[in-house]
């Protein structure tokens, strides 16, 4: 799928509703769930003028045990996307089954997005000293999916973050937001912020670029994550039912809790 098409489709308002994978989904094996993977084929439904209608469909899919994401496209209408299938045929078969059950109506299958994945990094040793950056840098990724992720995250600012799952644990809201943004960029990343911290490639704070994840916590225990958007700022979901916001890394509340950054593109 061309990157320019991804930009037009991916950038917009997105709400995550989640539940354990059910019969309509393409569940991952347990040992695959925490790996960084390119997403497969997915199903996209709807062209809604009002976000409430897209939200209603996403909730309906959730009732079927499907992780669903709705977002605002570049033309101003809302759509819902879900699924991660190995082949176009599998995605089409699942969509047809949902259509027969009148859960969805018209749909189309979206192809995987090609994106090179970085090698897995490691957590810094406990008690390791952190060197503050001399200046804020804003380099560009050679792969522009990082910029797509950053611009997508920025479009959420001011939107109430909603979580529809039934198994919310501490720290999952912020990481679910991050996972949702990456989903639209064609990358599957782990669910929780602690897992995300372990999976990505370690990036020095001085080398932060658009789309990198920034992590916060205490004593090397990760409790929060956001998406870096340049100029020393990141976008994050502070807590459930709160608005998505832009924050500055150098603010004392964040700089003192900063644990590191990770890259997935």
VOPAGU-2260 file (C-alpha; in pm, 1 decimal, decimal comma):
REM VOPAGU-2260
SITE   aa  ch    i         X         Y         Z
SITE  UNK   A    0       0,0       0,0       0,0
SITE  UNK   A    1     152,4     336,8     -95,4
SITE  UNK   A    2     258,6     554,0     197,0
SITE  UNK   A    3      72,0     858,9      61,1
SITE  UNK   A    4    -250,9     656,0      67,7
SITE  UNK   A    5    -173,2     548,2     423,4
SITE  UNK   A    6    -138,4     911,9     528,3
SITE  UNK   A    7    -475,5    1008,4     385,3
SITE  UNK   A    8    -645,8     712,8     551,0
SITE  UNK   A    9    -463,1     687,4     880,3
SITE  UNK   A   10    -457,3    1046,2    1002,3
SITE  UNK   A   11    -769,8    1124,2    1200,3
SITE  UNK   A   12    -971,3    1064,0    1513,1
SITE  UNK   A   13    -954,7     708,2    1639,5
SITE  UNK   A   14   -1115,7     540,1    1936,4
SITE  UNK   A   15   -1011,5     197,0    2057,1
SITE  UNK   A   16   -1263,8     -56,2    2181,9
SITE  UNK   A   17   -1125,8    -393,0    2280,6
SITE  UNK   A   18   -1222,2    -732,7    2415,5
SITE  UNK   A   19   -1071,9   -1080,2    2413,3
SITE  UNK   A   20   -1047,8   -1220,1    2060,0
SITE  UNK   A   21   -1358,7   -1410,2    1954,2
SITE  UNK   A   22   -1481,8   -1624,5    1669,0
SITE  UNK   A   23   -1480,9   -1343,0    1410,4
SITE  UNK   A   24   -1128,5   -1227,7    1485,9
SITE  UNK   A   25    -795,7   -1369,2    1370,5
SITE  UNK   A   26    -641,7   -1440,3    1713,8
SITE  UNK   A   27    -267,4   -1453,3    1759,8
SITE  UNK   A   28     -89,0   -1742,5    1921,7
SITE  UNK   A   29      20,8   -1667,1    2277,4
SITE  UNK   A   30     389,1   -1648,5    2183,6
SITE  UNK   A   31     314,6   -1405,6    1898,0
SITE  UNK   A   32     109,4   -1152,5    2092,9
SITE  UNK   A   33     408,9    -964,4    2236,0
SITE  UNK   A   34     614,3    -951,7    1916,2
SITE  UNK   A   35     646,2    -657,0    1680,7
SITE  UNK   A   36     483,0    -760,0    1355,7
SITE  UNK   A   37     360,7    -611,3    1034,1
SITE  UNK   A   38     -16,9    -628,4    1031,1
SITE  UNK   A   39    -184,8    -843,1     770,8
SITE  UNK   A   40    -504,4    -772,6     581,3
SITE  UNK   A   41    -781,5    -589,5     763,7
SITE  UNK   A   42   -1147,6    -504,7     707,9
SITE  UNK   A   43   -1276,2    -149,4     673,1
SITE  UNK   A   44   -1642,1     -60,6     703,5
SITE  UNK   A   45   -1856,7     248,4     668,5
SITE  UNK   A   46   -1853,1     609,2     559,0
SITE  UNK   A   47   -2033,9     778,0     846,6
SITE  UNK   A   48   -2099,3    1150,9     861,5
SITE  UNK   A   49   -2133,0    1136,6    1243,0
SITE  UNK   A   50   -1876,6     977,4    1470,4
SITE  UNK   A   51   -2153,2     839,5    1693,6
SITE  UNK   A   52   -2254,6     600,5    1417,6
SITE  UNK   A   53   -1898,9     475,2    1377,4
SITE  UNK   A   54   -1869,5     441,9    1754,3
SITE  UNK   A   55   -2191,2     240,1    1761,8
SITE  UNK   A   56   -2059,4      -1,5    1499,5
SITE  UNK   A   57   -1729,0     -36,8    1683,8
SITE  UNK   A   58   -1919,5    -122,9    2001,8
SITE  UNK   A   59   -2124,5    -378,4    1808,3
SITE  UNK   A   60   -1806,6    -542,3    1685,5
SITE  UNK   A   61   -1670,7    -539,7    2039,4
SITE  UNK   A   62   -1971,4    -742,0    2146,2
SITE  UNK   A   63   -1850,3   -1005,6    1900,6
SITE  UNK   A   64   -1504,6   -1010,7    2061,1
SITE  UNK   A   65   -1331,2    -800,5    1795,4
SITE  UNK   A   66   -1076,2    -523,5    1846,8
SITE  UNK   A   67   -1217,0    -237,1    1636,2
SITE  UNK   A   68   -1086,1     111,8    1563,5
SITE  UNK   A   69   -1287,3     402,1    1425,2
SITE  UNK   A   70   -1125,8     712,3    1282,9
SITE  UNK   A   71   -1189,3    1021,3    1078,0
SITE  UNK   A   72   -1060,9    1004,7     722,5
SITE  UNK   A   73    -913,4    1293,7     529,6
SITE  UNK   A   74   -1245,6    1359,2     355,7
SITE  UNK   A   75   -1418,0    1418,2     690,6
SITE  UNK   A   76   -1618,4    1095,6     714,8
SITE  UNK   A   77   -1568,6     824,3     974,0
SITE  UNK   A   78   -1481,8     460,5     912,2
SITE  UNK   A   79   -1419,3     151,2    1123,8
SITE  UNK   A   80   -1125,6     -83,5    1077,1
SITE  UNK   A   81   -1053,0    -417,5    1238,9
SITE  UNK   A   82    -877,9    -752,1    1189,7
SITE  UNK   A   83    -531,4    -886,5    1118,5
SITE  UNK   A   84    -548,4   -1169,1     863,5
SITE  UNK   A   85    -270,7   -1357,5     686,7
SITE  UNK   A   86    -441,1   -1352,1     346,6
SITE  UNK   A   87    -697,0   -1143,2     160,9
SITE  UNK   A   88    -912,0   -1455,4     131,2
SITE  UNK   A   89    -925,6   -1502,4     509,5
SITE  UNK   A   90   -1020,8   -1138,3     561,2
SITE  UNK   A   91   -1291,6   -1157,8     294,7
SITE  UNK   A   92   -1430,8   -1479,0     444,7
SITE  UNK   A   93   -1453,1   -1319,1     790,6
SITE  UNK   A   94   -1617,5   -1007,0     646,3
SITE  UNK   A   95   -1873,5   -1214,9     455,6
SITE  UNK   A   96   -1963,0   -1402,8     773,5
SITE  UNK   A   97   -2018,8   -1074,2     957,6
SITE  UNK   A   98   -2227,7    -943,6     669,7
SITE  UNK   A   99   -2445,9   -1257,3     666,8
SITE  UNK   A  100   -2503,1   -1203,7    1038,7
SITE  UNK   A  101   -2598,9    -839,5     963,5
SITE  UNK   A  102   -2325,7    -707,8    1191,5
SITE  UNK   A  103   -2172,1    -513,0     903,2
SITE  UNK   A  104   -2294,5    -414,5     557,9
SITE  UNK   A  105   -2064,5    -297,6     277,6
SITE  UNK   A  106   -1690,3    -334,5     338,1
SITE  UNK   A  107   -1356,9    -356,4     164,8
SITE  UNK   A  108   -1029,6    -528,9     242,5
SITE  UNK   A  109    -718,5    -321,1     311,9
SITE  UNK   A  110    -378,6    -461,0     217,3
SITE  UNK   A  111     -79,7    -481,5     453,4
SITE  UNK   A  112     153,5    -184,2     477,3
SITE  UNK   A  113     517,7    -265,1     409,5
SITE  UNK   A  114     733,7    -134,3     694,4
SITE  UNK   A  115    1083,4    -243,9     797,7
SITE  UNK   A  116    1097,4    -340,6    1164,9
SITE  UNK   A  117    1385,0    -249,6    1392,0
SITE  UNK   A  118    1567,7    -510,1    1604,3
SITE  UNK   A  119    1454,7    -561,8    1961,0
SITE  UNK   A  120    1636,8    -362,3    2228,0
SITE  UNK   A  121    1685,4    -425,0    2597,9
SITE  UNK   A  122    1591,7    -246,3    2917,9
SITE  UNK   A  123    1865,1     -35,2    3078,0
SITE  UNK   A  124    2018,9    -188,2    3391,4
SITE  UNK   A  125    1861,7     -91,3    3721,6
SITE  UNK   A  126    2008,4     226,4    3863,1
SITE  UNK   A  127    2171,5     329,6    3536,4
SITE  UNK   A  128    2240,8     702,2    3521,4
SITE  UNK   A  129    2056,5     907,9    3263,2
SITE  UNK   A  130    2237,7    1189,2    3084,2
SITE  UNK   A  131    2010,3    1484,9    3008,6
SITE  UNK   A  132    2011,7    1596,4    2645,2
SITE  UNK   A  133    2217,5    1900,8    2551,8
SITE  UNK   A  134    1948,0    2017,2    2313,4
SITE  UNK   A  135    1620,5    1902,5    2166,2
SITE  UNK   A  136    1671,1    1730,3    1832,2
SITE  UNK   A  137    1407,7    1653,9    1572,7
SITE  UNK   A  138    1557,9    1415,8    1315,6
SITE  UNK   A  139    1349,3    1252,6    1043,6
SITE  UNK   A  140    1299,8     880,5    1002,7
SITE  UNK   A  141    1426,3     727,1     682,4
SITE  UNK   A  142    1093,8     543,3     691,6
SITE  UNK   A  143     815,8     801,5     687,3
SITE  UNK   A  144     576,1     584,1     885,1
SITE  UNK   A  145     724,1     747,1    1195,1
SITE  UNK   A  146     599,4    1083,6    1074,0
SITE  UNK   A  147     261,2     930,4     988,0
SITE  UNK   A  148     233,5     797,8    1344,4
SITE  UNK   A  149     321,1    1137,0    1493,7
SITE  UNK   A  150      76,6    1330,6    1276,8
SITE  UNK   A  151    -195,2    1072,2    1350,0
SITE  UNK   A  152    -136,5    1106,2    1724,4
SITE  UNK   A  153    -161,2    1487,0    1700,4
SITE  UNK   A  154    -508,5    1463,3    1547,7
SITE  UNK   A  155    -635,2    1301,0    1869,8
SITE  UNK   A  156    -551,5    1603,8    2085,4
SITE  UNK   A  157    -862,6    1732,3    2263,4
SITE  UNK   A  158   -1060,0    1414,0    2197,2
SITE  UNK   A  159   -1185,1    1222,0    2502,9
SITE  UNK   A  160   -1009,4     887,5    2521,6
SITE  UNK   A  161   -1250,5     597,8    2559,6
SITE  UNK   A  162   -1169,6     242,7    2649,5
SITE  UNK   A  163   -1436,6     -18,4    2587,3
SITE  UNK   A  164   -1271,3    -331,7    2722,3
SITE  UNK   A  165   -1359,8    -523,5    3034,4
SITE  UNK   A  166   -1007,8    -607,2    3151,7
SITE  UNK   A  167    -847,7    -266,9    3199,9
SITE  UNK   A  168    -539,5    -273,0    3421,2
SITE  UNK   A  169    -323,8      11,0    3546,1
SITE  UNK   A  170    -136,7     181,6    3264,2
SITE  UNK   A  171    -334,7      16,1    2984,6
SITE  UNK   A  172    -522,9     325,7    2868,3
SITE  UNK   A  173    -213,5     509,7    2748,9
SITE  UNK   A  174     -63,5     200,3    2591,2
SITE  UNK   A  175    -390,0     112,2    2417,2
SITE  UNK   A  176    -391,8     458,1    2258,2
SITE  UNK   A  177     -35,9     403,1    2135,2
SITE  UNK   A  178    -120,6      56,2    2006,1
SITE  UNK   A  179    -422,6     197,2    1819,9
SITE  UNK   A  180    -216,4     464,9    1642,5
SITE  UNK   A  181      42,7     208,4    1539,4
SITE  UNK   A  182    -232,5     -22,1    1415,7
SITE  UNK   A  183    -333,8     238,9    1157,7
SITE  UNK   A  184      29,6     259,5    1051,5
SITE  UNK   A  185      33,3    -114,4     984,5
SITE  UNK   A  186     239,6    -221,7    1284,9
SITE  UNK   A  187     129,1    -455,2    1562,2
SITE  UNK   A  188     301,4    -380,8    1892,8
SITE  UNK   A  189     249,9    -531,8    2239,4
SITE  UNK   A  190     -51,1    -428,9    2446,9
SITE  UNK   A  191      92,2    -284,7    2768,0
SITE  UNK   A  192     345,4      -7,5    2819,0
SITE  UNK   A  193     582,7    -245,2    3001,0
SITE  UNK   A  194     577,4    -487,6    2706,9
SITE  UNK   A  195     620,3    -203,7    2458,1
SITE  UNK   A  196     924,5     -79,7    2650,4
SITE  UNK   A  197    1089,7    -421,5    2624,4
SITE  UNK   A  198    1007,8    -475,9    2256,8
SITE  UNK   A  199    1124,4    -164,1    2072,5
SITE  UNK   A  200    1473,2     -54,1    1974,2
SITE  UNK   A  201    1636,9     161,0    2243,0
SITE  UNK   A  202    1677,0     524,8    2132,5
SITE  UNK   A  203    1877,6     793,9    2318,1
SITE  UNK   A  204    1671,7    1096,1    2414,5
SITE  UNK   A  205    1895,7    1311,7    2195,9
SITE  UNK   A  206    1797,7    1103,0    1889,9
SITE  UNK   A  207    1420,5    1114,9    1935,3
SITE  UNK   A  208    1227,0    1141,4    1607,9
SITE  UNK   A  209     861,0    1154,2    1507,6
SITE  UNK   A  210     666,2     846,0    1606,5
SITE  UNK   A  211     907,1     715,2    1871,3
SITE  UNK   A  212     753,5     603,6    2200,0
SITE  UNK   A  213     855,7     772,5    2524,9
SITE  UNK   A  214     815,4     593,8    2857,6
SITE  UNK   A  215     777,1     707,3    3216,7
SITE  UNK   A  216     772,2     543,3    3559,5
SITE  UNK   A  217     972,7     485,5    3876,9
SITE  UNK   A  218    1260,8     249,1    3957,6
SITE  UNK   A  219    1259,6     114,2    3600,1
SITE  UNK   A  220     895,5      15,0    3638,0
SITE  UNK   A  221     705,9     152,2    3337,5
SITE  UNK   A  222     369,2     310,5    3413,7
SITE  UNK   A  223     304,3     547,5    3121,7
SITE  UNK   A  224     378,0     590,2    2749,6
SITE  UNK   A  225     327,1     853,9    2480,8
SITE  UNK   A  226     415,1     921,5    2115,8
SITE  UNK   A  227     689,7    1172,4    2039,7
SITE  UNK   A  228     581,2    1440,6    1789,0
SITE  UNK   A  229     890,9    1660,6    1770,7
SITE  UNK   A  230    1022,8    1975,5    1938,4
SITE  UNK   A  231    1048,5    1807,9    2277,0
SITE  UNK   A  232     677,2    1722,7    2288,2
SITE  UNK   A  233     470,7    1406,2    2296,7
SITE  UNK   A  234     104,2    1311,0    2275,6
SITE  UNK   A  235     -47,4    1089,0    2542,1
SITE  UNK   A  236    -370,2     970,8    2701,2
SITE  UNK   A  237    -330,5    1079,8    3065,9
SITE  UNK   A  238    -603,9     857,8    3206,5
SITE  UNK   A  239    -936,8     701,5    3125,4
SITE  UNK   A  240   -1208,3     947,9    3023,0
SITE  UNK   A  241    -957,1    1231,3    3000,9
SITE  UNK   A  242    -872,7    1420,7    2682,8
SITE  UNK   A  243    -570,3    1327,1    2477,2
SITE  UNK   A  244    -305,6    1595,5    2530,3
SITE  UNK   A  245      31,6    1731,6    2420,3
SITE  UNK   A  246     295,9    1749,3    2692,4
SITE  UNK   A  247     660,9    1855,9    2712,7
SITE  UNK   A  248     930,7    1606,0    2801,8
SITE  UNK   A  249    1123,2    1867,6    2999,7
SITE  UNK   A  250     838,1    1940,9    3238,6
SITE  UNK   A  251     946,3    1826,4    3588,3
SITE  UNK   A  252     654,1    1587,6    3618,8
SITE  UNK   A  253     778,6    1400,0    3313,1
SITE  UNK   A  254    1153,8    1461,2    3300,9
SITE  UNK   A  255    1202,2    1314,9    3650,3
SITE  UNK   A  256    1003,6    1003,9    3554,6
SITE  UNK   A  257    1148,7     956,7    3205,5
SITE  UNK   A  258    1277,1     598,7    3159,9
SITE  UNK   A  259    1370,6     597,4    2792,8
SITE  UNK   A  260    1248,8     585,7    2433,2
SITE  UNK   A  261    1184,7     304,9    2187,0
SITE  UNK   A  262    1152,6     289,7    1807,2
SITE  UNK   A  263     943,8      38,6    1610,1
SITE  UNK   A  264     978,8     162,3    1250,3
